[in-house]
Amino acid sequence: MKRYFLILSLILLTSCNFGDEEPSEIMDNAKKPSEEITTYYFIRHAEKDTTDTSNKDPELTEAGIKRAQNWTKTFKDIDFDLIYSSDYKRTVNTAKPIAKDQNKEIKFYDTEKLNDKDFQEKTKNKTVLVVGHSNLNPEWVNYILGKKKYQDLDESVYGSLFIVTIHPNGDRTSQVLYFD
């Protein structure tokens, strides 16, 4: 009985009329995101060299270099329109492997003017990566959301990923993920 039901189901599925579109076209159209959505991905710079506490612009450690390269794997299926970094060695060197992998230029943002009108206009309806800092990323995300949802990250947390989406109707959603 089960075999007959399965055969009947297959016959019905293969005889369905999808109109003028092929089934593959229907799936392709279903996967296309709205062009009116803005999505921001905020990552903190990778592990920095903390041996010289007076150095305000340290390089990445070996672990940091590895993490920066691992971000390219994390983002392999995401096509960024824009990649932003603060103008510090640790953030730029975290952004470089991703930018190189996606053949994108790294743009700089002013850490004193988070989410200013110019940034909002340039990133509207785009998919954007922002490489920042333990205190700036949560602050920026909170600013976009219009509420204080996230606290500064602990200095030992390097694998945070905040994803903020601005929907066509103006709703704003967020989530945070952590990668070791």
Buried (B, 14 or more C-beta within 10 A) or exposed (E): EEEEEEEEEEEEEEEEEEEEEEEEEEEEEEEEEEEEEBBBBBBBBBBBBEEEEEEEEBEBBEEBBEBBBBBBEBBEEEEBBBBBBBEBBBBBBBBBBBBEBBEBEBBEBEBEEBBEEEBEEBBEEBBBBBBBBBBBBBBBBBEBBEEEEBEEBEEEEBBBBBBBBBEEEEEBEBEBEEEE
